[in-house]
Amino acid sequence: MMELLDLLNAPPREFTPIPFWFLNGDLTHAEIRRQMKEFCDHGVYGAVLHPRMGLSNRIGYLSREYFSYIRTALETAAELDMRIVLYDEGMYPSGSAGGFIVKENPDWASRGIGLVSNLEPGDRVLCETEKGFLVERFSGGTIRGVHFGEDDGEENAPKSADILNPDAVKRFIALTHEAYYREFSEYFGNTVIGFFTDEPSILGRNVKGLMPWTMDIDRIFTASGGKLAGLTGLFTGEENADTLLYHRLILEREGEVYYASLSRWCEAHRIALMGHPHQSDDIEVQRYFHTPGQDLVFRWVSPEKGGTECMDSVMGKCSADAARLMGRRRNSNECFGACNRNGNPWHFTGEDMKWYIDWLAVRGVNLFIPHAFYYSLEGQRSQERPPDVGPGSIWWPHYKCWADYMARMSCLMTDADLRADTAVLCRNRDMKPEAVKPLFESQRGFQYLPESVWPECEEKDGTLICREKAYRAVIGPDDQFSSVSHKLETAEPDILCDPPQPALRCARFIRAGRDCWLLVNEGETDIDADAALPTDAPMAQYDLWNGKAYRLNAKQENRKTAFRLQLARRESLLLYACESAEEWEALPEKKEAQALCADFQLAETDGENYRKRYTASLPRQTGDCALTLNAEEMAELYVNGAFCGVSFWSPHRFLIPDGMLNRDNNELRLIVTGSPANKYGKPVLYGMT
């Protein structure tokens, strides 16, 4: 138990969040050092060095001047024992070296295939059909650049490169990866732990009416038995043998030419290929990543939409299950980017961030890459994919609470041996969110098995064996593995609840030799239910936000542990098995503090900083007290002039220890800080409600 508790109470630095750090201003060496030291002071011991829109025009991407600032960042990181991930593009999607690839050789520009009625200059006709001409043409795609004037639709937006072309990819590696290594080889494998590739796109951005293509792939297609005329189905929605072959060949080409090339380079240079593919359900190319990853942005999933409803709802399991299959310790998510509410820039709340962290962790994500910490918020930089979720946020003074929580969750879910009774058979970009929703809602553990591993699977005694893991049930095509049950009820729930709790998420696993259950309330109301775990071991509970362990008062009989599960909105809880009754008895009992009511009155409004100060007086109090109140957004409580705590979501709950309270009169001061949307976006209400 102490090994597990030691890990959770003080997670090693390797589990730190590693945020995108937008290098988006007029960089100076002194400011780089200052900000990195500030990161460490707030519990953040890593960063992705991300050249970003707003970089000063005097600093050319990949120039000597540019590399001088990267060197300062690496030198500072080494001094502070931080870990750095390099970013392979300027800005994104990856693969074009800031447009240098196409400038050097226009034939290396992105290509597509289209079904057209009229030919354009430069079109290469692949075949003529009843529905039109099937042509290969340059896609005209672009990437977002690092300087103003290089964004989507702007004249200087860099041209995207053909990442299916081996020569173009080889040149991309030479211009980018080799240049970084030439400049900073002494940091590779120690301070530098990875290279981040960001949603590489075959066509580039802002392309309509085309599908991915590359020069001469038509020869491979026809040699494989494909008929070019059948590819009209790509544009009419008619799936056929030719469209299926097309998708397989494009996926293989992308994997072999782009991802495998980067993966081999990173491995040869003692670092990890990190980042994420283009789409949330791109699971097959995850095999090339040393740290598989995905990208949670634009509120694709959210508390109000739910976490199980769409294609993007699979991304957490996509990266985590891919990592488990490959034996990778870590998998990542670039999270929170542009996840503001109602299209209001900067309206991203603490309760939102808590929901997203828990949503990812319970699905197995164990490396958080917050999007983003901004080097500069000057001028229009503040509106470039906001919000800043680090130094520019209202919770930055208390960011160590968040950093510690993400580190604790990352530590918990690393080296965790997942219990999963169900195998979900999937194909790339077809991960069946509608089929796994009932598994989530009934707390049944499952593991995705992508099509590439199906040949390794073996049916034995009514179970499916894949890479030494056994599954009692299968979800997927009925003609696959027919001896294994395709019924949901075959798999035992990881926790039984009465009444059922569809908003409860559960991950069961072994960590540090202990049987563990991570429980997350993904809903908008508190959970209160009778619960039972399939074990008769004495159980402990661990408050993951506050980092405290307690006994779990439960009844063990018939190889079950029954208890009352009470899990508040936005709450997570770890349950783990004790090895003996003595171990259980050594833990403290969780005692309910005395509920406290206070009549707060508004004392001051600071409109410039969007803060409201409230005061209240209390008579004599004895014992620990709990104060609950409603306020938008961040609340800080002071008791008799001393800081008592901070809360980031409503209802705000503060524990006031007996030692902070006087025996006669007590003065409470509450400071409520409103959303940065009031400064950078559209005004929103703040204060007590």
N, C-alpha and C positions, 0 to 999 in steps of 0.2 A: 504493500500500500504506500509506503513512504516514497518509493521510486515514482509512482504515479503522482502523488501529492507534491513531491518536490518539483517535478516537471511542470505541473500546473501552477504552483505557487510562484515559481521563478523560471518561466520558459527561457531556454537559451536564446542568444541573440539571433541564431539562424532562423527563428520563427517570426522575426520582425515583419511588419508590413513593409513593402518596398514600393513606394508610390511612384507614379509618373511625376517627374519634376520637369515642368515646362520651362525650357530655356528659351524664353520668349521676349527678352528685352535687350537693353544695351548692357551686355554682360561686363562685369568687372571682377577681377580676381578676389578683391577684398569682400565683395558681396557674396560671391560663391562660398567662400570660407565661412562667412558669418551665418548664412542660411543653413549650411550643413551642420554647423555646431548647434544651431537652434533645433534642427531636426533631432539630434541626439538628446538634447535636453528634454525633448518631449517624447522620448521613447521610440524614435524612428531611427533605425540603424542601417538603412539602405535606401537606394533610389535608382530609378531608371532615368538615365540622362537623355532626355527627349528634346531634340531641337524642334522648335514649335513656331507656328505663325506669330509674328511680332518680333522675331530675332532682328537685331539691328542690321541695317543694310551694309554697314561697314564690315560685318562678319559674314564672309562667304561660307556656305556650307562646305565642309571638308577642306577648308583653307588652312593655312598655317595659323592664322589668327584664331580660327575656330578651335583647332587642336590645342592651342595654348590654354584655352579655358577648360577643355576636357582634362588636360594634364593637371591643372589646379584642382579640379574636382577629385581626380584619382589620388593625388598626393594627400589631399585633405582626408579623403575616405580612409586611406591607409593609416594616417595618424590617429583617426578616431575609431579604428576597427569597424568601419562600415563596409557593406557589400554593395557593389555597383553592377547594374545590368546596363550594357550598352544598347543603343537603339540603332537599327540598321537603315534608317531612311530619313529623309528630310522633306516631308513630314509623314504622310501616309497616303495610300497603302504602299507597302514595302515592295522593293524589287526594281526600282528605277533610278536609284542613286541621285535623287533630287533632279531628275531629268537629264543627267549627264549621259545616260545610256543612249537615248534617242538622239541627242545632239551629236554624239560621236558617230552614230550610224543610224540614219532614219529607217533602214530596213528592220531594225530591232524594235520598232514600235509595236504596241499591242495590235493583235489581229482578231477578227471575228468572222463568223459565217452568217449570212443573211439570206432571206427569201424576198426577192425584190421584183417589181414589175419593170423598172427602168434601170438600165446600167449607168454607172458613173465612171468617169476616168479613173483608171487604176484598178478597177474591179477585175478579179480573175474568176471567170465563169467555171464553176465545178460541174454543173449540168443544167439543162433546161427541162423544166417539168410543166405539167398542165397548170400548176399553181404559180409559176413564175420561174425566174432565174435563181438558182442557188449559187451564191457568189462568196468568194473570200475577199475581204477588204480590210484596210486599216480601221481600227475601231474609233480612232480619234479620242480615245480615253486620256484622262489626265490624272494627276495626283494633287493633293494639297501641298503647297510649298511652305517654306519657313519665313518668307518675307511678305510684307503687305504687297498686294497686287498679284500674288501667286495662288489665290484661293480659287475654289470652284467657280467656273464661268468667267474668270478674269483673264486678261490677255496673256499674262506671263505664267499661267498655271503650267507646271512642268508636264511634259508628255509621259505617259506610262509606257513601260517596256513590256515586251513579250516574255513572260516568265515561263513559257513553254519552250522557248528557244534556248538550247544548251549554250550557244555562244553568248547570248545576251546575259544569261545567268552567270556564266563564267566571268564576264566583264563586270557585272554587278558585284560579285565577290571581290574581284581585284580592286575595284574603286573604293569599296566600303570596308569590308572585313580585313582585307590585307593592309589597307591604309591604317586602320586602328591598331592592328597588331604591330605594324612597323613602328608606330609611334609609341606604343604602350605595352610592349610584350612582357615587361617585367611585372605587370599587374595581373596578367592572365593566369587564372587558376588559383588566385588568392583573393585580391581585392575585387577583380572582375570575375563574376561567376557565370555570366551568360550574355548572349546576344538576343535581343527581342526583335522578332519579325512580326509585323503588324498587318493583319488581314490582307495578305497579298491578293490582288485581283487580276485575273487573266485579261479582262477587257479594259481595266482602268475605270475611273469614275465617270459618271454622266454619259453613259452609253445607252442607247435605246435601239431595240429592233435587231440586235445581234446576239449570237451565242459564241462562247469561247472557241478559238481556233488558233492554229499556228501553221506556218509554212510547211507544206508537204505532208501534213498529217493525213490528207486524203489518200495518199499512197498506202499508209499503214492501215487506214480504215478499209479500203477495198481489198488489200492483201489479207485482211482478217475475215473476209467474207461479206463485208458491208456493201450495201447499194446506196450510192449517194442520193438518189431520188427519194429514198425512204426518209432522209433527214428533213424533208418538209414537215414531218411530224413534230419536229422541235418547235415549229412556229404555229401549228394548227392544234396542238394539244393531243395529237394522236400517237400514243405510245406504241412502238412496234419493235421488232428485233433490231432494226438499224438504230433507232434512238437509244435503246438499251446498250448496244455496242458502243455508240458514240460516248455516252456518259462514262462507261467503263474505261475507254481509252483516254479520255480527257483526264479522268481522275488518276489513272496510272501515270500519264505523262507529267502531270503536275507534281505528283509524289516523287517520281524518279528524277525529273529535271530540276525542280526548284527545292522542295523540302529535303530530299536526300542529299543534294549538294551542300546545302547549308548545314545539315546535320553532321555530315562527315567532316566539314571544315571545323565546326565547333568542337567536335570530339577530338580532332587532331590537335587543337589548340587549347585543350584542357578546360573548356567551358561548356555550358549547356546551351542548346538551342531552346529558346523560350519564346513566348508570345502566343499567338493564336491564329487559326485559319480564318477564312472569309466569313463563314456562316456558323451559326450556333450548333448545328447538327452535323458538321463536318467531323465525323469521328474517325474515318479511315486514315487521314493524314496525321492524326495525333501520334501515330507510331513513330514518326520521324522526330518528334520533340523529346528532348531529354527531360523537360518539364512541360507536359501537356498543358494547354491553357485555353481559355475562352474569354469572352468580352461581354459584360453586362452593362449596357448603355441604353439611353433613351427611354427608360421606364418600360421596356418591353414586357417585363414582369414587374409587378408592384403590389403593395398591400391592397389597393382598391380593385385591381384586375385579378388578383390571385396568382399563385405560383405554379399552377399546373395546367394552364389553359391553352398554350400556344407552342409553336415550334421552338421558340426561344426558351421555353420552360425546361428544356432538356439539357441546357448548356452545362449546368453544374455537374450532373451525372456524366455528361459526355467526357469532360476532361478527367474527372475523378475515376470513372470506370476504365477509361483508356490507360490511365496510369497504373491502376491495379493489375490490369491484364499484362502490362509490360514490366511490372516490378519496379516502377519509378516511385521514388519516395514522395515527390512533391508534384502537385498540379496547381495551376494558378488561375486567377480571374482578374482581369482589368475591370474594376468595378466602380460604380457610382457615376460614370461619365454622363453628363447632361440628363441626369435622372430627376430634374426639377419637376415640380407639380404644375399641372395645368398650363404648360408652356410658359411659365413665369420664370425667367432666368434667375437663378440663385435661390429659388424657393425649394430647398432641399433640407429636410428636417432631421433632427437627431433620431426621431422614431423611425424615419425612413432608413437611415443608415443602419440602425440596429436590425431592422427587418431584413435588409439585404445581406448583412454579415451572417445572420442566422440561417437565412435561406441557402446561402452557399455552403456554409460549414456542415449542415446536417446532410447535405448531398455529397460531402467528401472533399470539398475544396480546402486546401491547406496552405495556400500562399496568396495573400491579399495584395493586390496592386491597385491602390486607390487612384482614381482618376479625378482630380490631379492636384498636385501642389504647384502653384504658379510662382515662377521667379518674379514676375511683374504683373500688376493689375492696372497698369497705367493706360488710360484712354480706352481704345476699342479692344485691348487685350482682355479686359474683364468680361467681354461678351463672347469670347471664343471658347465654345463648348463649356460654359459654366455648369456647376459652380466649382470654385476652389474649395476642396474639402479638407485642407490643411491650414497653413498660416493665414489664409484669407477667410477662414470660417469663424463663427462666433465661439466655437468650442475649442479653438486653438490653445488658450491658456490651460485648458484641462485635457489636452489631447492625449496625455499619457493614459487616461482611462480607456480611450479607444484603442491606443496602440497595445496596451496590455491585454485587452480583450481579444483583439485579433491575433496576437501572439499566442494567447492561451488556447484559442480555438484551433489555430494552426498546429500547435504542439500536440493537442489532443488527437487531431485527425491524421497526423503523420505516423507512419509505422503501425497504423491501425489495421487489424485483420477483420475485414467486414464479414458479418454474418448475412448471407443472402441465400434464401432457399429457392428463388425463382431466377431463371435465365430469360432475358428478353432479347430475342433475336432481331437484329436490325440491319438495315443497309445504310450506306452513307446518305445523308440528307433525308433519311426516313427512319426517325428514331421513335415513332409511334407515341407521341405525348398523350393521345386519347386512351391508349391501352395501359399506360403506366399510371395514369391518374388514380384508378381504383387501388393500385398498390400503395401509393402514397397515402391515400385517405384511410386505408385499413391497416396502416403501419406494417406492411410486409416488405422485407428487404429484397432487393433485386440487383442483378448485375447485367448490364448491357453486354451482349456478345455480337460484335460486328461481323459481317459476312466473311471477312478475310480469315476469321478463326474457326469458322464452322467445320472446315476439313479436319481440324485437330480434335473435334469433339467426339466422344465415345459414349454410346448408350450401354449402361450396365446396371442390371437389376432394377430397372425402373427409374434410374437416375441418369443425369447427363453429367459427364466428366469433361471438364475443359481446364487445362493447365493446372491440374491437381485440385481443382475445386469441384464440388459435387452440388448439383441442383435437382430438387425434387419435382419442380414444375417448370414448364416452358411456356412463354408467350411468343407467338410468331407463326410463321406459315405451318399449317397443320401437316403438310407433307414432310416437314423436317423433324426428325427424331420422334417417330411415331410411338415408341414404347414409353416415352415419358409423358406424364399427364399434362394436358394443356388446359387444366381447370385451375382457376385462381385459388379455390378453396384448398387445394392440395398443400400449399405453402402455409406454414404456421405463422400467425402474426407475431411480431417481436414484442408487442404489448397488447393486452386486451383491455378495452375500456367499456364501461357500462354507465351511461349510454355511450354509443359510438361517438368518436371525436374526429370528424373528417378534417379539421384544421390542425390536428396534431401531426407533426412529423417526427419520425423516430429513425435513428441509425443505431443498430446493434453491432458491436465489434469487440475485439480483444485488444487492449492497449496496456503495455507494460505488464502483461500476464494477467490482467483483470478483465472479467466480463463487464462490458460497459453498455449503457444505453444513453444516447444523447437525445434529449427531448426538446422540441421547439414548438412554441405556440405560433403558428403562421396566420392565425385569424385575428379578428378585430374585437373579440370578446374573451373574457377569462374562461379557462377550462376548469371544471370541477366535476370529477367523475371517479367512480370506483375503478381501480386499475389492478392488473395482475401481470407479473413477469413470469416467464417460463423458467424459473429457478427457485430453489429453496435455500439459497445462501443468504446470510444476513447482509443487508444492503445499506450502503451509505449514499448520501446525496451531496453534491458539490455545486455551490452557487458560482457559476462561471463568470458572472459580471463582477462580483465582489471578491472572488477567490477564497471561499471559505467552505470547509467540509463539516458535515453534521451526520448524525445517525438518521436513518430513515426508519420511522416507526411503522412496522409492517407485521403481518401475520404470515408465517411460513407453514404450509401444509400441502400435502398431495403434490409435492414438487412444484409448488407455485408460491409466489410472494405477493400477497394482496395488500393494497394500501390505498389511501385516498390521494388522488392526484389533483393538485391545485396549482395551476400554471397560469400566471397572469398574462394579459396581452403584452407582447414584446418580450416575453420571458423565455429563457432557456434554462435547462437543468441537466446535469450529468448524474446518472445513477450508476454505481459500480458495486461489485460484489466484494465483500470482506472475506478473508480466508478463515476467520474464526469468530466466535462470539466475543472473545476477549478483544480482538481488534475492533469490533463494532462498539463495544462498551467503552473503549478508550476515546472514542469521538465524543464531542460535546453534543448535547441535545439542542435542537433549534427551538428557542423560546420566542413566543410572540410578545412583542413590546406593547406597552400600554398605549392605546390610541389617544392621540392628542388633537384637540381642536383649538384653533387660533383665529381670532378676528383681525385679519390683516386689513390695514387701511393704506390707501395710496398716499405716499409722502412726497414723492418727487418724480417728475418725468424728464428724462434727458433725451429730447427729440433728436439731437445731433448724433447720438450713439445708439438710439433705439433701445433705451433701457428705462425700466420703471422700478422704483424702489418702494417697497411696502414695509410697514412696521406693525408689530403686535406686542402686547404685554401679556405675560402669563403669571399667575400666582405660583405659589410653592408647588414644586413637582418632586416626586420621588420615583426612582427606578428608571430604566430605559423607556423612552417614549418614541412613538412613531407618528410622524406628521404626514398627512396626505392632502394634496391640494391640486387644483387644476390651473394650468397657466400655459400660455404660448410664448416663448418656445423654450429657451434654456433658463433654468432656475438655480440660483445659488443661495444657500441659507447660511446665515450667521447667527450664532446664539451667544448672547452676552459679549458681543464684539469678536468672538472667535469663529473662524470658518468651520462650518459643520459638514458641508457636502454640496455636491452639484448633481443635478438631474437633467436629463436631456429629452425626456418625453413625458407626456401627461397620461395618467395622473402621476404627478411627481410624489415620490415617497422618500422621506428622510428619516433616518434613525438617529435620534438624539440620545447619546449615552448619558447615563446618570451623572457622570463626572462633569458634564458641561452645564448642568442646571444648578441654580442657586436654590437655597431653601426658603428664600423669601420671594423676591420678584425677579422675573426673567424678561429680557428684551430680545425679541426676534427681529431680524432684518432679512428681507427677501429681495433679491435683485433678479428681475426677469429681463432677459435680452432677446430682442426680436430678430427675425430672419434678416440676413444680408440682402434679401430681395428688396427691402425697404430702401437700400442704398443703390443697388445695381439693377434692380428689376422693377416690378410693380409692387406698390405697398401692400402689405398684409398685416393683419391685426397681431398685436402682441400684448402680453400682460396677463393678469389673472382673469379667469373666466368663471 
